[in-house]
Amino acid sequence: MNRALANAVVAVIGLPSSANAGALRNFRDSDWRGSMHWLITSGLALHLLVSLRGMGAESVLRPGVCARLQTLYDASAVRTSELRTDYLALNRRLATLGVPFANWKGFALEPEFCSDIRLRPQMDFDLIAGKEHAGPIDDALRAAGYHLTRRNDIESSYETLPGQDY
């Protein structure tokens, strides 16, 4: 990872300005290639694109970098839409069973905390429910195609493809 590039990215996201955006022009393709993994895994890639887009400054990026960020943004939109469908279906299933629960994090943060949910990496659903409802929740999750992967005194984890790397 190129530390100077990382600092420039954080500056653009933290304080969007034409001066901060213009600093991104100074980096070569090799700088971006060496930093792309960090940019993606840090969760900043999409924020960078949106910040630049908001300023009308996408042109400061190398064409390949801009295309890569746009591809990531488009893929996030598709993944978010699919996850939202699953999320709403699971919520309806639990409501139909009369199980009291609350959504926590993820989609529950929209729009107050995260106005564009595509910018927040979505990997799972977090639900809070009383321990006395563990049986019906387990039944609902299994019926929806989830498999129990871990359970302790306060938490149960389910996956649709246990053991698979995403």
ZIHUTA-V136076 format. One record per residue. RES is the residue in one small letter. SS is DSSP state (alpha for helix, beta for strand, coil for the rest). OMEGA is omega in degrees with one decimal (999 if undefined). NEAR is the number of other ideal C-beta (glycine too) atoms within 10 Angstrom. Layout:
res:RES ss:SS omega:OMEGA near:NEAR
res:RES ss:SS omega:OMEGA near:NEAR
//
This chain:
res:m ss:coil omega:177.6 near:13
res:n ss:coil omega:-175.3 near:17
res:r ss:alpha omega:179.3 near:9
res:a ss:alpha omega:177.4 near:13
res:l ss:alpha omega:178.4 near:21
res:a ss:alpha omega:178.8 near:15
res:n ss:alpha omega:179.4 near:11
res:a ss:alpha omega:178.2 near:23
res:v ss:alpha omega:-179.5 near:24
res:v ss:alpha omega:178.6 near:15
res:a ss:alpha omega:-179.8 near:17
res:v ss:alpha omega:-178.7 near:24
res:i ss:alpha omega:-176.3 near:15
res:g ss:alpha omega:-178.5 near:10
res:l ss:coil omega:-177.7 near:10
res:p ss:coil omega:176.5 near:15
res:s ss:coil omega:179.5 near:13
res:s ss:alpha omega:178.6 near:11
res:a ss:alpha omega:179.2 near:9
res:n ss:alpha omega:178.4 near:21
res:a ss:alpha omega:-178.4 near:22
res:g ss:alpha omega:178.9 near:13
res:a ss:alpha omega:-179.8 near:18
res:l ss:alpha omega:178.0 near:21
res:r ss:alpha omega:-174.4 near:12
res:n ss:alpha omega:-174.4 near:11
res:f ss:coil omega:-177.9 near:20
res:r ss:coil omega:176.7 near:11
res:d ss:alpha omega:-179.0 near:11
res:s ss:alpha omega:176.8 near:9
res:d ss:alpha omega:179.3 near:18
res:w ss:alpha omega:178.8 near:19
res:r ss:alpha omega:-178.9 near:14
res:g ss:alpha omega:-177.6 near:14
res:s ss:alpha omega:-174.4 near:21
res:m ss:alpha omega:179.2 near:17
res:h ss:alpha omega:177.9 near:10
res:w ss:alpha omega:-177.9 near:16
res:l ss:alpha omega:-179.5 near:22
res:i ss:alpha omega:-175.1 near:15
res:t ss:alpha omega:177.2 near:10
res:s ss:coil omega:-177.0 near:16
res:g ss:coil omega:-176.2 near:11
res:l ss:coil omega:-175.0 near:18
res:a ss:alpha omega:-177.7 near:21
res:l ss:alpha omega:176.9 near:22
res:h ss:alpha omega:177.4 near:20
res:l ss:alpha omega:-179.7 near:22
res:l ss:alpha omega:-178.2 near:20
res:v ss:alpha omega:177.6 near:18
res:s ss:alpha omega:179.4 near:22
res:l ss:alpha omega:179.1 near:22
res:r ss:alpha omega:179.3 near:14
res:g ss:alpha omega:178.4 near:10
res:m ss:alpha omega:-174.2 near:15
res:g ss:coil omega:-173.3 near:9
res:a ss:coil omega:179.7 near:19
res:e ss:alpha omega:-177.0 near:18
res:s ss:alpha omega:177.8 near:10
res:v ss:alpha omega:-179.9 near:20
res:l ss:coil omega:170.7 near:21
res:r ss:coil omega:-177.4 near:16
res:p ss:alpha omega:180.0 near:10
res:g ss:alpha omega:178.7 near:11
res:v ss:alpha omega:179.2 near:23
res:c ss:alpha omega:179.2 near:16
res:a ss:alpha omega:180.0 near:11
res:r ss:alpha omega:178.8 near:19
res:l ss:alpha omega:178.0 near:24
res:q ss:alpha omega:177.1 near:15
res:t ss:alpha omega:177.8 near:10
res:l ss:alpha omega:179.8 near:17
res:y ss:alpha omega:179.0 near:17
res:d ss:alpha omega:179.1 near:11
res:a ss:alpha omega:178.0 near:12
res:s ss:alpha omega:178.3 near:19
res:a ss:alpha omega:179.5 near:14
res:v ss:alpha omega:-179.3 near:10
res:r ss:alpha omega:-179.8 near:15
res:t ss:alpha omega:178.9 near:20
res:s ss:alpha omega:179.3 near:11
res:e ss:alpha omega:179.0 near:11
res:l ss:alpha omega:179.0 near:17
res:r ss:alpha omega:177.7 near:15
res:t ss:alpha omega:178.7 near:10
res:d ss:alpha omega:-179.4 near:14
res:y ss:alpha omega:-179.6 near:19
res:l ss:alpha omega:177.8 near:11
res:a ss:alpha omega:178.9 near:11
res:l ss:alpha omega:176.7 near:19
res:n ss:alpha omega:179.0 near:15
res:r ss:alpha omega:-179.2 near:11
res:r ss:alpha omega:-179.6 near:17
res:l ss:alpha omega:177.9 near:21
res:a ss:alpha omega:178.5 near:12
res:t ss:alpha omega:178.4 near:9
res:l ss:coil omega:-179.0 near:14
res:g ss:coil omega:-179.3 near:8
res:v ss:coil omega:176.1 near:19
res:p ss:coil omega:-179.1 near:11
res:f ss:beta omega:175.0 near:18
res:a ss:beta omega:172.6 near:9
res:n ss:beta omega:-177.6 near:16
res:w ss:beta omega:-179.3 near:11
res:k ss:coil omega:176.6 near:13
res:g ss:alpha omega:-177.5 near:20
res:f ss:alpha omega:179.1 near:18
res:a ss:alpha omega:-179.6 near:14
res:l ss:alpha omega:-176.0 near:14
res:e ss:coil omega:-3.7 near:14
res:p ss:coil omega:-172.8 near:8
res:e ss:coil omega:-176.9 near:7
res:f ss:coil omega:-176.2 near:10
res:c ss:coil omega:-174.3 near:13
res:s ss:coil omega:176.7 near:10
res:d ss:coil omega:-172.6 near:15
res:i ss:alpha omega:176.7 near:19
res:r ss:alpha omega:-178.3 near:19
res:l ss:alpha omega:-178.8 near:17
res:r ss:coil omega:179.7 near:19
res:p ss:coil omega:180.0 near:14
res:q ss:coil omega:-179.3 near:17
res:m ss:coil omega:-173.9 near:9
res:d ss:coil omega:174.6 near:12
res:f ss:coil omega:176.8 near:19
res:d ss:beta omega:179.3 near:12
res:l ss:beta omega:174.7 near:21
res:i ss:beta omega:177.9 near:10
res:a ss:beta omega:178.0 near:15
res:g ss:coil omega:-179.0 near:10
res:k ss:alpha omega:-178.9 near:9
res:e ss:alpha omega:179.3 near:9
res:h ss:alpha omega:-176.6 near:16
res:a ss:alpha omega:-178.6 near:13
res:g ss:alpha omega:178.9 near:9
res:p ss:alpha omega:178.3 near:16
res:i ss:alpha omega:177.1 near:21
res:d ss:alpha omega:178.8 near:15
res:d ss:alpha omega:-178.5 near:13
res:a ss:alpha omega:-179.7 near:20
res:l ss:alpha omega:178.4 near:21
res:r ss:alpha omega:178.2 near:12
res:a ss:alpha omega:179.2 near:10
res:a ss:coil omega:176.4 near:14
res:g ss:coil omega:178.7 near:11
res:y ss:coil omega:179.1 near:19
res:h ss:beta omega:177.3 near:13
res:l ss:beta omega:-179.2 near:13
res:t ss:beta omega:-179.4 near:11
res:r ss:beta omega:177.0 near:10
res:r ss:beta omega:170.6 near:12
res:n ss:coil omega:-175.0 near:7
res:d ss:coil omega:-174.8 near:5
res:i ss:coil omega:-174.0 near:6
res:e ss:coil omega:171.5 near:9
res:s ss:beta omega:178.6 near:16
res:s ss:beta omega:-179.9 near:13
res:y ss:beta omega:176.2 near:20
res:e ss:beta omega:175.7 near:16
res:t ss:coil omega:176.7 near:11
res:l ss:coil omega:-175.1 near:10
res:p ss:coil omega:177.2 near:12
res:g ss:coil omega:-179.9 near:7
res:q ss:coil omega:173.5 near:7
res:d ss:coil omega:-178.4 near:4
res:y ss:coil omega:999 near:6
//
